[in-house]
């Protein structure tokens, strides 16, 4: 607390321009930290279930046995898991790596096994973010923004949670799970999309397991190996993109924005080509008001991590140019995972004329963030 007060005194009236917005940083509750926030009828269930439960890991690092797919330096000295310490996260992501605003994306929803359980976890996680990460002590620097966790399988309840938190000054997006059934174009989800549009807030989806299995399902069933997951999880997002477009979600909700976090993104270029070809052949039969690629560019966003980069970096540059990446991409680091991408490293891989849009301006516009933040003495400036 003393260090926090001392740091707080360092913030004066000077403002600096936002140059990096990190759209994917994972805070994790400390052991038992969510217990006080669970609805009463679920508290005993979740506490008992957590006894003896291991940490779910969706992809492993080369030193998996030691780091649980996390940066080895992201574990606090108190023995808690990586990402549990707001002050360490601030130091490593903001002060040392140079991100100016950080979008927090908890991954707690995958612990639920029914719609009611997922909603209860969403409620608890939102209260936890408000009290433990976005409060005056832990967000004194005004750099953290939270995600409204929502149970997409229970769209009416999700809408209630969106309405409850959307006016909060430090919540910037809605966050839902990846493996929804049926696909997102189904009208059952309309109450959730309507709530997001009503509150003028984007909806993000992060890679994660659904309630059906330990790993997300591919279009041909559950995968055999971890490396299957690492290569194929983008296919899940591709199916959701097609469902959103061809089932008319963006015609029903013209101001809806969807963010696909950690699903990679280079695959969207050939998918846009293919969808546009079908649209050209089928015409009015599709019921669409414009080309599928235009819906993508107007409504769908991707985060940079994981950044696929071939041996010939010019190939990546061509792909970014062809897909008009400055209309689609948001920078993300994926902290505290071992796959963490430094802002400076990502920026140098972006075409210069796209760099500012991808690294910060798209996020400022989408999340309605400030253009400046209070200066922090000693902060690394990313580029």
C-alpha angles and dihedrals in degrees: 000000000000091000090050092052091048091050091047090058089058092067110092132165095285115115127200127200118259108249102164131034113186108209099188122049119141120219115192127202116243116245107295093358094123093051096089091051100051116107108260095248091057102037099092092042094055095041092052093044091053092058107105093357116141127223108270110235121189098187132014135227126227087258093041095148091061106034108027090227091306135116105272091225093054095076112099121230092248092074096253123134126274113280096026097107115075092195093052090047090051092049097047100038103033109023100034103029099033105238109153100196125022126204108210116216115185117201098207101115094080089072091073121094101189135034090255092050094049090050091049090051090048090053092049094045092052092051090046093052091049094049103033107031110017098042126107095265099049099031097040088127092057092227101115124087122183137218123235102232112219134183102231092187086065101045097176091053090044089054091053091053092048091051090048097054107024093094093055110116093226103043110094108168145016115246124205136172125269106229104065123162123234100029120265095263091071113110091235088082094053095100089059094046089046091053091050091050092044090055094039094234129134123242118228130193124202127200111260144125121284127222089269103069146351091266134031115271120247122217088265098046137273116340125244101216141031092244089057087061094047092055102035108037090095088070090069090057092046090058091049091050091053092047093050092051105037094040090055103243093143092048089053092044108028095179098047117124123197124196120199107203122201095352094115116240116217089092091069092075098065089037090057090049091051095045091049090050091054090046091052091050097043100034115171091008089079092059091222123141095213143005116302090238089059090055089052093051093045100043115014129076133185133199121233098235119114091040111193109212122177123212089260102061090195088071090060090049091053092049092050091050095046094049092045089236093187086072094049113031137089122183116248133173102193091222129211094023121102087246089067113151119210113227091232091053093050094044093057090055093055119087107259095241090054098042101094094045093052099039098048122333098072090051093047090054096041098044094034092236127168119267091225136037133194111282117253115205111234097018115145112240107220100212 
